[in-house]
Every structure is written in C-alpha cells, then in structure tokens.
C-alpha cells in the first residue's frame, strides 16, 4: 500500500476526532459519536498495523479490515446526518474523505489480488 492511504487515514482520523469532540461537547451526543470515533480512527490504526505484516496475505487481510472500518464509518456518518446530529456541510465534508479512503483501499486490495505481470 502506498503512503497515500496511510497519510489520508491519519488526516481523516483527526477530522473524526474533531467531529467526535464537537458532538460530545456541543450536542451532548456520545453513543453514536463513540461508534463513529472507533470506526473512523480504526481505519488508520489498522493500516499502521498492516505495515508490520509478515506476508502479502496478512497485509491483504488488514486492508480488508480497514475497508470494513471505512464502510462502518460511512454508516455512522449517514445515521448522524439522517438524525440531524451533524450539519449537511459536516456530513458532505467528512463523507467525501471517507469515500476517497475507500477508493484508495479498494485500489490497494485490487492491486494485491491481481498483481501486474513482470516485464522481462
């Protein structure tokens, strides 16, 4: 996996932590926001662990785990938006980054599952 997903996931984690703080302090909402915090920061944490994988199969498994955390994060964002706990701006701004991460992770998984043949 290139560093783009790792960098993006760290920036995304910071954004998720800030959104969590906003929700818990200003909206007094902790249940959904804690689930969002866990899933959203879990993407980057899983990629950090993946960097220590002993083989490609383990690495691929970690990428799938990060992709699942990304899907869960999207779910919590949609639920927070549908219940009007976050603004449309907060939703659009965060979901866009979530989708970019999903795209990066999917591309990494695809490249590991279908490596390009070597040119000799």
C-alpha positions as CSV (number, residue, x, y, z in Angstrom):
1,X,0.0,0.0,0.0
2,X,1.4,3.4,-0.9
3,X,1.7,6.1,1.7
4,X,-1.3,8.0,0.3
5,X,-3.8,5.8,2.1
6,X,-1.8,6.0,5.3
7,X,-1.5,9.8,5.2
8,X,-5.1,10.2,4.2
9,X,-6.3,7.9,7.0
10,X,-4.3,9.9,9.6
11,X,-5.8,13.2,8.4
12,X,-9.2,11.5,8.4
13,X,-8.7,10.3,11.9
14,X,-8.0,13.8,13.1
15,X,-11.2,15.0,11.4
16,X,-13.2,12.2,13.1
17,X,-11.8,13.1,16.5
18,X,-12.7,16.7,16.0
19,X,-16.2,15.7,14.9
20,X,-16.5,13.5,18.0
21,X,-15.4,16.3,20.3
22,X,-18.0,18.6,18.7
23,X,-20.8,16.1,19.1
24,X,-20.0,15.1,22.6
25,X,-19.4,18.6,23.9
26,X,-21.9,20.7,21.9
27,X,-24.6,18.2,21.2
28,X,-24.2,16.1,24.3
29,X,-24.3,13.1,22.0
30,X,-22.0,10.2,22.9
31,X,-23.5,6.9,21.8
32,X,-23.3,7.3,18.0
33,X,-20.3,9.6,18.1
34,X,-18.3,7.0,20.1
35,X,-19.1,4.4,17.4
36,X,-18.0,6.8,14.7
37,X,-14.8,7.6,16.6
38,X,-14.0,3.9,16.9
39,X,-14.7,3.0,13.3
40,X,-13.2,6.2,11.8
41,X,-9.9,6.0,13.7
42,X,-9.8,2.3,13.3
43,X,-9.0,2.7,9.6
44,X,-5.7,4.4,10.2
45,X,-4.9,2.1,13.2
46,X,-5.4,-0.9,11.0
47,X,-3.1,0.5,8.3
48,X,-0.5,1.2,10.9
49,X,-0.6,-2.5,12.0
50,X,-0.6,-3.6,8.4
51,X,2.8,-2.1,7.9
52,X,4.1,-4.8,10.2
53,X,2.6,-7.7,8.2
54,X,4.8,-10.7,7.7
55,X,3.4,-11.5,4.2
56,X,1.1,-10.3,1.5
57,X,-1.8,-12.4,2.7
58,X,-1.7,-10.9,6.1
59,X,-1.3,-7.4,4.6
60,X,-4.3,-8.1,2.3
61,X,-6.4,-9.2,5.3
62,X,-5.6,-5.9,7.1
63,X,-6.6,-3.9,4.1
64,X,-9.9,-5.7,4.0
65,X,-10.3,-4.9,7.7
66,X,-9.6,-1.2,7.1
67,X,-12.1,-1.2,4.2
68,X,-14.7,-2.7,6.5
69,X,-14.0,0.0,9.1
70,X,-14.4,2.6,6.3
71,X,-17.8,1.1,5.4
72,X,-18.9,1.2,9.1
73,X,-17.7,4.8,9.4
74,X,-19.8,5.7,6.4
75,X,-22.8,4.1,8.1
76,X,-22.4,6.1,11.3
77,X,-21.9,9.4,9.3
78,X,-25.1,8.7,7.4
79,X,-27.0,7.9,10.6
80,X,-25.7,11.1,12.2
81,X,-26.8,13.1,9.2
82,X,-30.2,11.4,8.9
83,X,-30.9,12.2,12.5
84,X,-29.7,15.8,12.1
85,X,-27.0,15.5,14.6
86,X,-24.5,16.8,12.1
87,X,-25.0,19.5,9.5
88,X,-25.1,18.8,5.8
89,X,-21.8,20.6,5.5
90,X,-20.2,18.4,8.2
91,X,-21.6,15.3,6.5
92,X,-20.5,16.2,3.0
93,X,-17.1,17.3,4.1
94,X,-16.5,14.1,6.0
95,X,-18.2,11.6,3.8
96,X,-16.1,12.8,0.8
97,X,-12.9,11.9,2.7
98,X,-14.4,8.6,3.7
99,X,-15.1,7.8,0.1
100,X,-11.6,8.8,-1.0
101,X,-10.2,6.4,1.6
102,X,-12.5,3.7,0.4
103,X,-11.3,4.2,-3.2
104,X,-7.6,4.1,-2.1
105,X,-8.1,0.9,-0.1
106,X,-10.1,-0.8,-2.8
107,X,-7.3,0.0,-5.3
108,X,-4.7,-1.3,-3.0
109,X,-6.7,-4.5,-2.5
110,X,-7.2,-4.9,-6.2
111,X,-3.5,-4.5,-7.0
112,X,-2.5,-7.1,-4.4
113,X,-5.1,-9.6,-5.6
114,X,-4.3,-9.1,-9.3
115,X,-0.6,-8.1,-9.5
116,X,0.7,-6.9,-12.8
117,X,3.0,-9.4,-14.5
118,X,6.6,-8.5,-14.6
119,X,8.1,-7.3,-17.8
120,X,11.3,-9.0,-18.7
